[in-house]
Structure formats: C-alpha cells, structure tokens
Amino acid sequence: MEKREPHLNPHTNKPHKFQPKTEFESRMNSLLENLDDQKAYWQIIHKEPLDYIRCNTIKISPEELRIKLEKKGWKIKIPFKSYPEIMIIENSLLPGELGRSKEHLLGYYYVQEISSMLPILALNLNEHNSFLDLCASPGSKTTQAAALMKNKGNIIANEPNLGRMVILASNLEKCGVSNTIITRREGANLCKKLKKLDFQVDKILVDAPCSGEGTIRSSPKTLIMWNQKMINFFAGTQKSLASAALDLLQEEGEMIYSTCTHAPEENEEIIQFLLENYDIKIEEPILPKELKIRQGILEWNGKKFSDEMKKCARLYPQDNDTEGFFLCKIKKLSNKKKDKEASEENAGEESF
C-alpha cells in the first residue's frame, strides 16, 4: 500500500496528534460519495463538536431555560423549529463550564449531542408507552424518553456494568425521573428472562455498544484503538442484543436499532440478519427536517443488502457538523420466525 501524507492541522501546519490507520481511511473513503465528500470528512473529524444541550422538560420549559442561560451571557440557538428543547451554545465557554453550571447541576439540561438524541425522537414515545432502554448508561436517552413520556408510562433502563449503572442512577435522579426501573443484566439475557415471565414492551431502544467510528470528534483516541477485530466482536454482540430484543417486543411494537459507528458490519449487516430471520418491516424514521440524512448502503465488500436499507438513516459529521450515527426503525409484524435456529436461547442462563 502506497505511503500517504499525514492529516495536518491547518492552524499549525503540523500533523494532528491522532492519525487514522490506513485501513480505516480506506474503508471510510469507500463509504463516502466522492473526493470532496472525503476531504470534508477528514477535515471535520479533527474539529471539536458543537456544544449541544437538551432542555429537561420534566423540570423546566425550553423558554425558561433559554432566559436563564442568556442571563449568564450564553448565546443560545434553537436549530430545529419543531424541537425547541434542543439547543446549541454558540459562544465559547470556559473549560468545564457547561458541566458545572448551576442549571446543569439542578438537572435543567442534559449535555447531549444531537446524533445521540435521534433514536428517541424517531421512536416517538408518549405517556402511555412501556419502553425498554436496553443499553441505557449514562442515561442521556433514558432521561430524554422520560421527558417525552411526561414522566409517565413505564421505562426499564438496563445497564450490566455496576459502575456505569451508578452513573445512570445518578443522572436519572438529577433529572427528576420517576417512571423508570433500573435493571442490571446482560442485555440479551434480560430480554429472555422477561419473555419467560410473559412480560412484553411496545417500544425498545437497542443503542448497541459499537466501535465508535462516529465519535472521533469528541474521542479522537478512537483512531488509535480502531481495528477490524473490534468491529467483528461488536457485530456478534449487536446481533445477539437485537435478536433478543425483537423476541421480547410485542406484535406491532417498534424498535430502534442504533450505533455511533459507520461500519456496515455493525449496521446494515445486522439489519439484514433481522430481516432474514424475523417478521418485521423497516420504517422511515421521522427526524428533524433541517438535518441532512443519508440512506443506508445496499452493498459492502461484495455483500448485497435489501432495498429496505434505503429507509435506514446514516448521519455523517461533515453533513451537519455533528458526530456520526446510524439508526434503523423496525416494526414487528408478528412473532413468526423465518429461521428458528437463529434465535435459539443460549444454554446456561443465570436465574432472574
């Protein structure tokens, strides 16, 4: 493979501290549409993301929060007319100021990038829903769901890691969330146990652990940690989580599968597996119309995917000055299985 020039910082003309690996650069160039698109991507990943916050409407209205923050000298922008709770802080703040403000400590807002908000917006929750957030910590999407549900209905927020579960509980308490039960189980196992108890939910979010290719702007070390083995590992976990969640979901229920990565192995390939094994259909998610959303891809490394992938959503950082993201909205039509072996329960499950 020919030698390539390092990515340079335009302000210093010196190489950026974190450089993409050759294989990663080749993969991303294959995903992007043209040379201009590729150039825009490689430039923006070295730029810090915008300061997005989400007003916690359980405690305060967007208008009241905006007034409070503007009195502090913060310049507030409402980027999406239909979602006044989503705000951008446009002026430069001191390091840590966003997280240590009185309003943040009181739970009036949650620091959350717009790409992270999309799954809950697409799920269209209301106060009558039963909702499972299968991979919930640190709580950004759970608290967002609770606000949209007006702190009513029922939420199960699951997190298998004890340390992360503590963070989840702390954020729920700070945001005044009272309609949520926290569970600590491996995600697929929890779904199987709940199913044995004839417990079903009508909305599920599988915001799956992933290789994190979309988070390079906020976590540039991802460029160092990235490798193909990591992608393959996460793909196996994601398939297990998504399958178990679909088994638990009630008929006519809706599920969002999402990741913060661009890797097709963790995105379209997972959706293709679900289409081949479950009686489901893919629905186009309703997202802020101001965002440029790209369709899912139809082929990768010689593998062809269903045309249904066109209804999936890909968010690239250069399109909207955001982090990168993928999501797919799935409707379960029935409990029929197209391939029984694909969803067999694992042996040696722990007791509930």
Secondary structure, DSSP 8 states (H G I E B T S, - for coil): -------B-TTT-SB-SS---HHHHHHHHHHSSSHHHHHHHHHHTTS---EEEEE-TTT--HHHHHHHHHHTT--EE---TT-TTEEEE-S---TTHHHHSHHHHTTSEEE--HHHHHHHHHHT--TT-EEEETT-TT-HHHHHHHHHTTT-SEEEEE---HHHHHHHHHHHHHTT--SEEEE-S-HHHHHHHHHHTT--EEEEEEE-----GGGTTT-TTHHHH--HHHHHHHHHHHHHHHHHHHHHEEEEEEEEEEES---GGGTHHHHHHHHHHEEEEEE-----TTS--EE--SEETTEE--GGGGGSEEE-HHHHTS--EEEEEEEEEEEEES-GGGG---SS----
